[in-house]
Amino acid sequence: MPEADYDMKDPLMIVGTLYSNMDAFKLALASHAVKHKFHYDIEASDTGRYRVYCSGKKVGCRWRMHASTLKDEVTD
């Protein structure tokens, strides 16, 4: 499992950020949304991926975000 290194009280949502699992990512996204006052909707979700988009009415709110789990590189 990769090391997750982010501020849980004020998580940055930038390309390449690693989270320890999908639940940690969802919590970070929700915390970030509350702190920065934006809304998002879930476009697709399953156990290995999560795709959301900005659903707010702000001008310029046209982003999408995709998160997926990393493959385990351990070989037997």
C-alpha positions in Angstrom: 0.0 0.0 0.0 1.4 3.4 -0.9 2.1 6.0 1.7 -0.6 8.6 1.9 0.7 12.1 2.6 -1.9 14.8 2.8 -3.4 17.2 5.4 -6.6 15.5 6.6 -8.0 18.8 7.8 -7.4 20.6 4.6 -6.7 18.1 1.8 -5.4 19.3 -1.5 -7.1 17.7 -4.5 -4.3 17.7 -7.1 -3.2 15.3 -9.7 -1.0 12.6 -8.4 -2.0 12.8 -4.7 -2.1 9.3 -3.1 -4.7 8.2 -0.6 -4.4 5.0 1.5 -7.7 3.7 0.1 -10.9 4.7 -1.7 -12.7 5.6 1.5 -9.8 8.0 2.5 -10.2 9.6 -0.9 -13.9 10.0 -0.6 -13.5 11.6 2.9 -10.8 13.9 1.6 -13.0 15.0 -1.3 -16.0 15.6 0.9 -13.9 17.6 3.4 -12.4 19.6 0.6 -15.9 20.3 -0.8 -17.2 21.6 2.5 -14.1 23.7 3.2 -14.1 25.3 -0.3 -17.9 25.5 -0.6 -18.6 23.5 -3.8 -20.9 20.7 -4.8 -20.1 17.6 -6.8 -22.1 14.7 -8.2 -20.9 11.1 -8.6 -20.7 10.2 -12.3 -19.5 6.6 -11.8 -18.5 4.5 -8.8 -17.5 1.0 -8.0 -15.0 -0.7 -5.7 -11.9 0.3 -7.7 -12.8 3.7 -9.2 -14.7 6.9 -8.4 -15.5 9.6 -10.9 -17.1 13.0 -9.9 -17.8 16.3 -11.5 -18.6 19.8 -10.3 -22.4 20.3 -10.1 -22.3 23.8 -8.7 -23.8 26.8 -10.5 -20.6 28.8 -10.2 -19.2 30.2 -13.5 -16.3 28.2 -14.6 -17.2 25.1 -12.5 -16.5 22.6 -15.2 -14.0 20.1 -13.6 -14.1 16.4 -13.4 -12.1 14.1 -11.1 -11.2 10.5 -11.4 -9.7 8.3 -8.7 -8.8 4.6 -9.0 -7.1 2.1 -6.9 -3.5 1.1 -7.8 -2.7 -2.5 -8.8 -0.7 -4.5 -6.3 2.7 -5.1 -7.7 3.6 -7.9 -5.3 4.3 -11.2 -7.2 4.1 -14.7 -5.7 
